[in-house]
Amino acid sequence: MTADLTGTYLTLDDGRPAVRFSRLYDHPVDRVWHFVTDPDELAEWFPSRAEMELRPGGAVTFSGDPNMADSTGTMIAVDPPRHLSFDWGGDELHFDLEALDDKRTRFTLTNVLAAEDTAARNGAGWEVCLAALDAKARGERFEGPHAGTEAPWKGLYDAYVAAGVPSGAAIPGQD
């Protein structure tokens, strides 16, 4: 069985590699903004608990990921409820929200990669995380990045590698 991949590997205009994901949610943009900024909401789908000072230059504190040490990043940009970006472990995460009407929002996550060979690994990881966010948006529960060996991460990773997405980076918790 082939995994359905929703991420796209790309090279940004400035030459940096990235993986990008887009979703449509049947929620107003303000609700989706809470999905990406509220620490309790994030804890249900994001790999780490993230507590943010929502201002450029503000701290972002990451904790609770069993495969990574707690760390701190820096907020790059904040434009509520349309854009949020911060650095995380050398990568940049960009969340762009577009209100399609008063009940639907286009959510786009761009993970700007510090190293090209992390694309397949990160792409597979975001697939699992965003499946948890998709379930949350539907009012369902999904273990997502916290499902341990039950998460379908490995099959997604293999599918990204088979699709020619750059790979080879260390895999936390497995290398």
Number of C-alpha atoms within 10 A of each C-alpha: 4 8 12 11 15 14 21 16 20 16 14 11 7 6 8 13 20 25 24 19 19 17 14 16 20 16 19 18 24 16 16 23 21 14 20 23 19 14 18 14 17 18 20 21 27 23 22 23 21 25 18 19 15 20 14 15 14 16 19 20 18 21 17 15 15 14 12 14 11 14 14 17 20 20 22 18 16 19 12 14 19 16 17 23 21 23 18 20 12 12 16 19 21 20 22 21 25 17 19 15 12 11 13 17 23 19 21 17 20 20 24 23 21 16 15 19 16 21 29 27 24 21 26 24 21 26 22 25 22 21 16 22 26 19 15 16 17 12 9 10 14 19 17 26 27 21 12 11 9 11 17 17 22 14 15 23 23 18 18 25 17 12 11 11 21 18 19 12 15 11 11 10 8 6 6
